[in-house]
Amino acid sequence: MGPVLVNGLPAHVLLVHFVVVLVPLTALALVACAVWPGVMARFGLALPVLALVTLVSVPVTTHAGEWLERHVTSDALVRRHTSLGDGLLPWVVALFVLAAVVWWAYHRAARATAGAAGTRGAVALPLRAVAVLLAVVAAAGACVQVYRIGDSGAKAAWHDAFSAAGPADRG
């Protein structure tokens, strides 16, 4: 499904950086486009494309993480990180679906009002309100999940791997 090693290093530790950047970026873009039609006009097709790239990055990173899990000592911290990682995909699917819906609704409204001077493709207020609410919920859920996964991964990787006291402090 994707690389498990990159230049001799576990791919997961490199790929995770894409997810950590793309998920919050997609979440922010989705909310901005849902709230402000002017932002959606500037984003255009880039919104669903960004969401698709984000969606693809999650299973690729998860696959590399599952490979890494089989090649490290398993403990409760690793299992927690893996369990949390499995919970990200539904949130990112929601971001993608909502990005596609927001883009489609804006694009449809823009075509319907083409030719009317000064319009930006206004989407009906009730539909926009629902889109904004769903976008905020999906964005918050995805970002919180990325934080939880990252925190658990850092704890799994770094517990007992460093000393708070530097070499000079140890005596």
N, C-alpha and C positions, 0 to 999 in steps of 0.2 A: 504494500500500500504506500510505501514511501521509504526513505532512507532510514536506516537504524544506526549507521555510523557515518560520520563526516570527518574525513582526514584523521581517522583513528579515534575520534571522540564520539561518545554517545550523541546521536542526533537530537535526542529529546532536549538536552541542555542548551542547544542552539535554537531549535524550533520554538521552544517555549517563549522566546523573546518576541516572535511574530504574534503569537496569541496575546501576550501581555500588552502589546501595543495596538494590535488590530481590533480587539474586542472593545476596549473603551473608546477608541477612535470611531468605530462603527456606531456604537451606542450614542455618542455625542452627535455624530452626523445625522443619525436617524431622528433624534429628538429635535435638533435644530431644523431639519427639513419638515418635520411634522408640524412644528409650531409656526415657522415663518415661511410662507410661500416664496418670498424673495430668495431665501437660501436654497429652497428646492429648485428654483429656476436656475440658479448658478450651478448646483450640483448635477442636475439632469440625470443621465444614465449612470453617472459615477457612483451614486448612492447604492443601487442594487448590485453593481459590480464590486464595490468595496465590501458589501455584505456577503457576496458570494465568495470572494477571496478569503474573508474571515471564516466563513463556514467551512471551506475546504481545509483551511489550516488546522482546525481543531481535530478532526479525525487523524490527520497525518501526524500531528504532535502526540496525540493519544496513542497511536500505534507505536511510535518510537518509544514512548514512555512505558508501554506494556513490555516491549522488548527489554528495556533497561531494568524494569522491575524483576524480570527473570534472571538478571545478571548482577544483582546486588543482594546483600543480606537482607532478608525480609524481617521487618519488625512492625510494631504497631503504628509508628509514624509513617512508614512507607505505605502500609495498607490504608491508612486514613487518606493520604495524599492521592492514592489511586482511586479510592472510592469517591472522593470529591471531584477528581478529574472526570470521572464518568458522568457527573451531573452537569457539565458545561454544555454539552451538545444541544440539549433541548432549548436552552436559553439562546444559543447562537442561531438555531433554526428559527426561533421566534424573531430575532433581529432580522434575519434574511427575509422571512415572509412579510414582516411589517415594512421593511425597506421596499420590497417589490410592490406592495399595496400602496404605500405612500407615493412612490414614483408613478405607478399606474393611475391613481386617482388624480394626481396633479397633471399628468400628461393628458388624460382624458378631458379634464376641465379646461386645460389650455387649448386643446383642439376645439372644444365646444365654443369657446369664447374668442377664437381666432378671428381677427378682423375688427373686433371691438377695441377701440383705442383705449390705451391705458390700463387694460386688464392684465392680470397675471395668472389667470386660470384659477379662479377662486373655487375651492371645494366647499360644498355645503357645510355649514357650521356644525350640525350634529355629527356628520361623518368625520370632520376634522377633530372635534372634541374627543371622539372615541379613539381616533388614530393617535392623538397626543397622549391620552391616558395609557393606551396599550404600549406605545413607544417608551414612555417613562417607566412603566412597570418592567418591560423587557430589558431596557437599558440598565436599570438599577439592579435587577436580578442577575444579569450577565456580569456586570462589574463587581458586584459583591461576590459572586461565585469565583471570578478570576482572582480576587483578593484572597479568598479562603484557600483556593488551590495553591496559590503562590506562597502563602504563609506556611501551609502544611508542607509544601515541597522544600522550602528553605529549612524548616525545622528538621525534616527527614534527612536532608543533605548535610546539615551543619551541626547537628547535635553531637557532642563529644568530639568534634573535629577541630576545635580551636580552644584557646585559653584566653579568658578576659584579661589576664595578666600577661604582658609581653615577656620575652625571654629575659630582659634586664630586671623585670619586677619579680621574677621567680627565685632569684637569689643566686 
